[in-house]
Amino acid sequence: MANVFMKNLRIKFKPGEQKIFFEQLTKTSELKDSELAKIASISTRSFQDWKNEKISPPIKTIRLFCKRFNLNLPEDEKVLIDRWIKKKKKIARLGANARFLKHGELATTEGRKKGGRNSIKKKGNLKLLYKSFYKPKKSKKLAEFFGILLGDGGITNYQWFVTLNSVKDKEYTLFVANLSKGLFKVKPAIYSRKDSKVFIVACSRKKMIAFFQKLGLKTGNKVKQQVSVPKWIRRKKEFRIACLRGLMDTDGGIFIHRYKVGGKVYKYKKLCFTNYSMPLLNFVYKTLSNMGLNPKIITKVENKKVWLYNTQEVKQ
């Protein structure tokens, strides 16, 4: 059940707050519902269902809106997610009870054990988890790849993966796959999700995960662990900049800031990096500062960010 939740993680507002959030989004962005729906890669009707609190929105899309238009959530993100999961589990339990009353127990403990043993015997492809790979030396390319993993990626005990937008990041998806293949001499898989416009670049190699851990990466939830950039990257300027590129390409971006003065609309480009790990935010802030730029770090709100406001610095 947990895997099902994670594939389509959403948030649950308190009654009335979801409508307020989307009204603020419309006001701040100065965009039509159809334009905001296009950003979220959904239909206008689905977007309006979010506005009318008929459907709970995905957390990934809410993060995108908050980052792009500098919005804040009414509650801590974890509270909103936990509320949605609690509701889904309640619905799932009701469904499971109804199914049990109708069909009885689906499988015995012994039957499940036997099925698991037979599955392991038949699936020779499980050996892939232990296959070798090329161990590259520390380099700018490896530092950039680590930045990508720290941004929109993650690692488990057996697999690493990077999740990207299948529309906007189509070319970048191939870049990540080719970067990985060049580094480790192993061609990663690229999956697409039917329920959302997402590409996942992934590779299953237990030994590769052990290699990543030896170089400073951690498995599991990056936010809970407040992960940082490995020391070997932080110690060398060219590695820091390469890692910054990977982080910016995944969790950063260029945004148009609009405002009105005396009835006239002004707009200019800003660079923003958003992440829920303070060590990563500090790394981006210090790296930009060491490059002679003047970033600003915002940590007193839920959506913590590092900004570059100066137009010339953004171009640089």
N, C-alpha and C positions, 0 to 999 in steps of 0.2 A: 504493500500500500504506500509505503514511504517513497518508493521509486516513482510511482504514478504521480504523487504530489509534486516531486521535484521536477518532473518533466514539464509541468504546466503550473508552476508556482504562482499563486495569486495573493491578493490582499483583501481584507474585509474591513471596510470603514464602519464607524458607528452610524446609525440611521441619520441621514441628512448630510453627513460630512463628505460623502463621495460626490454628491451634487455640488456642494460648495467648492470642492477642489477643482472640478471640471469647469465650473463657472469662472473661477480665478484663472485657470489655464487659458480659457477663451479670451478673457480680458487682457491678460499679460502678453499673450502671443500675438494678439490682434489678427488671428487667423480664423477662417471659417471651419465649421465642423468637417467638411469634406477635405480640407487641407490638413487638418490635424489627424484625420483618419488615415490619410495617405502616409503621413510620418509614421504612424503606428502600424502600417501595412495591414489595415482592416477596412471593411466597408463602412460607409458613412452611417448606415443603419446600426451596425454593431457599436460604433463610437457613441451614437445617441443613446443606445441601451446602457452604456457606461454612465453617461450623464444623468440618465433617469434612474440609476441605481438598480437596473434590472439584472445586471451581470457584474460580477466582481472582476476588475481588470488585472492583467498579469503584472507581476512586480517588475519584470524587465522593461515593460513599456512605461510604467510609472517612473522608474528610474531615469529613463530616456527623457521624459517630459520635464522632470525636476532638474536634470542636468542642463538641458537645452534652454529652458526658460527661467532657471534660477528660482524654482518653487520649493516650498517646504511642506512636508507632510504634517497632518494634525497630531499624529502620534508617532512614537518610535516605530521604525519599519518592522522590527521583530514582533512587536505587539500586533501589528496589522496582519502579518503573515500567520502568526500563531492563532489568531482569531479565525482566519479562513480555514486553516488546517483542522482546527477543532470542529468547525461546522461540517467540513467534508467527512471527517471521521465519524461524526454522529450520523450523517446520512448513510455512510458505508455500513455502519453497524446495523442500522434499521434494515438495510437491504440484505445483509448477511443473515440476520435473524429470520427474515421472511423466506429466504431461500432455504435455510435449514429446516424450517417448519414444513416446507413443501417437499424437499427432496431428501432430507436427512443428511448425515455426515458425508462429505464428499470423498474423504480418503482417511485411512487409518495411519497412525504413526509409523507402523512397520512398512506399510505400503509406500509411504513417502521416502523412507530410508532406502528401500530397494530400488525405487525409481531413480533416486540420486546416484546410487552406485552404478546402475546400468548406464546412466547418462555419461558419467565420467569415463567408463570403459569404451563407449562408442565414440565420443567426441575427441578424436585424435588431435583436433586443432587446439586443444588446451595446451599442447606442448609449445605453441607459439609464445605463450607467456614467458617461457624460459629461454627462448632463442637469443643468441648473441646479437650484438650490434657494434657499430664502430664508435669508439670513445674519443670524441674530438678534444683537442687541447683548448685551454681557455683562450677565447678570442672575442672580437667585437661581434661576430655573428652569433656566437653562443650567448653572449651577454644580451643581445637583442631578443633572441629566442626566449631567454629567461624572463625578460621584460614582458613579452607577450603572454607567457604562462601566468605571470603575476597579475596581469591585467584581466583579460577575458578568458583565462585558462584555469586549469586545476589539475591535480594529480591524486589518484587513489593508490592503493597498494600495488595495483597491477597495470594501471593505465594513466596516460596523460591525455588531455583534451583541450581544445580551444573552441569556444562557441562564438559564431559570427553571424551577422545579418546576411541572408542569402541574396538580398537585392543590392544593398549598398556596398557590401563587402565581398562581392563575387570575385573581383580580381585579387583582393587582399587574401582571400581564402587560398587561392592558388599560390600566392607568395609564401604564406605560412607553410603550406604543404611542401613546396620546393625547398624552403629554408631548412625544414626538418630533414628532408631527404638528403640534402647536401651535407648536413652536419653528421647524421647518424647512419647514412647509407641504408636506410630503411624507408620504404614508401608508406606514409600514413594513409589511413582510410578517410574518406570524406563522406559523411552522412547528411541527409536532409530530413527534416521533420515535416510530416504531413499536416500536423496541427498548427504549425507556425512557420514563418519564413526564416528558417535558421539553418545554417551549415555547421556541422561539427567536424573538425579535423581531429583525429584521434589515433593513438597507437598503443597496442597492448604489449608491453615488455616489462616483466618484473625486474630484470637486471637493469634496464634503463632507468626505472624509478629509483632503484638503489643508487645508481650513478648520480641522479639528480639530488637525492638526499645527501650524498657525500659532498656535493658542491653547494649545499646550503638551502635547498628547497624543502618544503614540508608538505606532507599529505594532509588531506582533510580541509576543514573550513578555514579559509584565509582570514576572514573577518574576526572570527572567534579567537584565532591564534595571533591576530595582529602581526601578520607576516612582514618581514623586511627584505630588502635586497641583500643577497649574499655578500659577505665581506670581500671576497676576491674581486667583485665588481666595483664595490665602493672604493677600493684602494687605488684604482687606476682610472685616470680621467677619460681615456678613450672608451673604456668599458662602461663607465657611468653614462656617457652620452649615448652609447649604443643601446643600453638598457632603457634609457629615457625614451628613445625612439619607439621601442616595443610597447612601453607603457602608454605613451601618447596615442599610438595607433589603435589601441584597444580601449582604454579608459579615458582618453582625452579627445579634444576636437576644437575646431574653429567655429565660433558662433557669432551671429549678427546681433549686436545689442542695439535696440531701438528705444528712443525716448523723445518726448515732446517738450519744446520750450517755446512759449508764446504762440502756440498753435502750429508751429513748424516741426516736422518730424526729422530727427537726426538718427543716423545709424553708423556704426563702425564695428570692425571685427575685433573679437577678443579670443584668446586662447584659454581653455579651461581644462583642468584635470580633476576628476572626481573619483574618490575611492574611500572605503570605510575603514581602511587600515592606516592608522596614524603614521607608522614608520614609513610606509610608501609615500604618503603625502609629504612628509618631511624630506624624504630622499629627492622627490621631484622639485620641491622648493629650493633645497640647497644646491642641487645640480644646476638649475636655471640661474640661481644667484652667482654661482661660481663661473658661469659663462658670461658674466657681466650684465645680466638682465635684471629687471626689477619686479619679480613676482610678488603677489600678495597671497597669503594663506588665510583661509577662513575655517576656523575649527569650533566656533561656539554655536553652530547650528547642526542639525542632523545631517544635512547633505554637505559634508565637508569638502572643500575645494581648494585648488591652487589656481590663481588667475594671472594672466598677463594682460594688462589693460592697454598699454602703450601700443598704438597702431604700428609704429616702426619696428618695435621689438617683436610683434606678432609676425610681421613680414620676414624679419631676420630668422 
